């Protein structure tokens, strides 16, 4: 009887240990495209950009993973969300206070950055098409792209002059006043 009790106690301990070890191992995984948030202030407006940050992982990004001439979600997974608490001027165009999804259409020299009033949607539909309703576009601005040092992960950077989307060896600078 005493041996049966000891056996049950040891078996319970071993099972508990294995379950906790498995749970701890699962908790350490980093998603392939973790959500990131960057905040800043530009001329008194508080800006927040919430986006999925994919990694290049040796892939050719521009012209292949992100095709030229095709709108993309400017991040991974859910569409990138841009929020401003005050009206701002983006590349000379007024953008009212609020939250917007950001989409980008690239060529090999420039980018069209579109601010769309629909937020919270998954960034792509079937077939890899951007999940953007053109009837909800608020503004679209064209900017020149720039060369940048290699960035393995897509990131947004906010400065006093605006923001930049930086990934691979390309920067997409957008001025804000």
C-alpha positions as CSV (number, residue, x, y, z in Angstrom):
1,X,0.0,0.0,0.0
2,X,2.8,2.4,0.9
3,X,4.6,1.6,-2.4
4,X,1.4,2.2,-4.4
5,X,1.1,5.7,-2.7
6,X,4.8,6.5,-3.4
7,X,4.3,5.4,-7.1
8,X,1.3,7.6,-7.5
9,X,3.0,10.6,-5.9
10,X,6.1,10.2,-8.1
11,X,3.9,9.7,-11.3
12,X,1.9,12.9,-10.4
13,X,5.1,14.9,-9.9
14,X,6.6,13.7,-13.2
15,X,3.4,14.5,-15.1
16,X,3.2,18.0,-13.5
17,X,6.8,18.6,-14.4
18,X,6.3,17.6,-18.0
19,X,3.2,19.8,-18.4
20,X,4.9,22.8,-16.9
21,X,8.1,22.3,-19.0
22,X,6.0,22.1,-22.1
23,X,4.1,25.2,-21.2
24,X,7.3,27.2,-20.5
25,X,8.8,26.1,-23.8
26,X,5.7,27.3,-25.7
27,X,5.8,30.7,-24.0
28,X,9.2,31.6,-25.4
29,X,8.2,31.6,-29.0
30,X,8.3,34.9,-30.9
31,X,5.7,35.3,-33.6
32,X,7.0,35.6,-37.1
33,X,5.7,39.1,-37.5
34,X,5.2,40.6,-34.0
35,X,3.0,43.6,-33.4
36,X,5.0,46.8,-32.7
37,X,3.8,50.2,-31.7
38,X,5.7,53.5,-32.2
39,X,4.6,56.8,-30.8
40,X,5.8,60.4,-31.2
41,X,4.7,64.0,-31.3
42,X,4.8,66.1,-34.5
43,X,3.9,69.8,-34.1
44,X,1.8,69.1,-31.1
45,X,-0.1,66.1,-32.6
46,X,0.4,62.8,-30.9
47,X,1.0,60.1,-33.5
48,X,0.8,56.3,-32.9
49,X,1.6,53.7,-35.6
50,X,0.6,50.1,-34.8
51,X,1.9,47.5,-37.3
52,X,3.1,43.9,-37.8
53,X,6.9,43.7,-38.2
54,X,7.9,40.9,-40.7
55,X,11.5,39.9,-41.2
56,X,13.3,39.7,-44.5
57,X,14.7,36.3,-43.8
58,X,16.9,36.3,-46.9
59,X,14.0,37.0,-49.2
60,X,13.9,39.6,-52.0
61,X,11.5,42.1,-50.5
62,X,10.8,44.9,-53.1
63,X,9.7,43.8,-56.5
64,X,8.9,40.2,-55.3
65,X,7.5,39.8,-51.8
66,X,6.1,43.3,-52.1
67,X,5.4,43.6,-55.9
68,X,5.9,46.9,-57.6
69,X,2.6,48.6,-58.7
70,X,0.5,46.5,-56.2
71,X,-1.0,48.0,-53.0
72,X,0.1,46.3,-49.8
73,X,-0.7,46.6,-46.1
74,X,2.5,48.4,-45.1
75,X,3.3,45.7,-42.5
76,X,2.1,42.2,-41.7
77,X,-1.1,40.5,-40.7
78,X,-3.7,43.2,-39.7
79,X,-3.5,46.4,-41.7
80,X,-1.1,49.0,-40.2
81,X,-3.0,51.5,-38.0
82,X,-2.0,55.2,-37.9
83,X,-3.6,57.4,-35.3
84,X,-3.4,61.2,-34.8
85,X,-5.1,63.1,-32.0
86,X,-5.1,66.4,-34.1
87,X,-5.5,67.4,-37.7
88,X,-2.2,67.2,-39.5
89,X,-0.9,68.0,-43.0
90,X,0.7,65.0,-44.7
91,X,2.8,65.9,-47.7
92,X,0.7,69.1,-48.1
93,X,-2.7,67.3,-47.7
94,X,-5.0,67.7,-44.6
95,X,-5.6,64.6,-42.6
96,X,-8.3,65.0,-39.8
97,X,-7.7,63.7,-36.3
98,X,-8.6,60.0,-36.1
99,X,-7.4,56.5,-36.9
100,X,-6.5,55.2,-40.4
101,X,-5.2,52.1,-42.1
102,X,-2.1,52.7,-44.1
103,X,-1.5,51.1,-47.5
104,X,1.5,51.6,-49.8
105,X,1.9,51.1,-53.5
106,X,5.6,51.1,-54.6
107,X,7.4,51.6,-57.9
108,X,11.2,51.3,-58.1
109,X,11.5,55.1,-57.4
110,X,8.5,56.3,-55.4
111,X,5.6,55.2,-53.2
112,X,1.9,56.1,-52.9
113,X,1.0,56.1,-49.2
114,X,-2.8,55.9,-48.7
115,X,-4.6,56.7,-45.5
116,X,-8.0,54.8,-45.4
117,X,-10.7,55.4,-42.8
118,X,-11.5,51.6,-42.4
119,X,-9.5,50.2,-39.5
120,X,-9.2,46.8,-37.7
121,X,-9.4,44.7,-40.9
122,X,-7.0,41.9,-41.8
123,X,-4.4,43.5,-44.2
124,X,-5.0,41.2,-47.2
125,X,-7.9,39.4,-48.9
126,X,-7.7,36.1,-50.8
127,X,-5.1,36.1,-53.6
128,X,-2.8,38.5,-51.7
129,X,-4.9,41.6,-52.6
130,X,-4.8,44.5,-50.1
131,X,-7.9,44.6,-48.0
132,X,-8.5,48.3,-48.8
133,X,-11.9,49.8,-49.7
134,X,-11.1,52.6,-52.1
135,X,-14.3,54.4,-51.2
136,X,-12.9,54.9,-47.7
137,X,-9.6,56.5,-48.9
138,X,-9.1,59.8,-47.1
139,X,-5.9,60.9,-48.7
140,X,-3.1,59.5,-50.9
141,X,0.3,61.1,-51.2
142,X,3.3,60.3,-53.4
143,X,6.8,60.3,-51.9
144,X,10.2,59.5,-53.2
145,X,11.8,56.4,-51.7
146,X,15.4,56.5,-50.4
147,X,18.2,54.0,-50.0
148,X,18.7,52.9,-46.4
149,X,21.0,50.6,-44.4
150,X,19.7,47.0,-44.4
151,X,16.9,46.6,-41.8
152,X,16.0,42.9,-41.3
153,X,12.6,43.8,-39.7
154,X,10.1,46.3,-41.0
155,X,9.9,49.3,-38.7
156,X,8.3,52.7,-38.5
157,X,10.3,55.6,-37.2
158,X,8.6,58.9,-36.1
159,X,10.6,62.1,-36.0
160,X,9.7,65.8,-35.7
161,X,9.5,65.9,-39.6
162,X,7.1,63.0,-40.1
163,X,7.6,59.2,-40.2
164,X,9.5,56.6,-42.2
165,X,8.7,53.1,-43.1
166,X,12.1,51.3,-43.2
167,X,12.6,47.7,-44.4
168,X,15.3,45.9,-46.3
169,X,17.4,48.7,-48.0
170,X,14.5,51.1,-48.7
171,X,13.1,54.0,-46.6
172,X,9.7,55.6,-47.4
173,X,9.8,59.0,-45.8
174,X,6.5,60.9,-45.3
175,X,6.5,64.5,-44.1
176,X,4.0,65.8,-41.6
177,X,3.3,69.3,-40.4
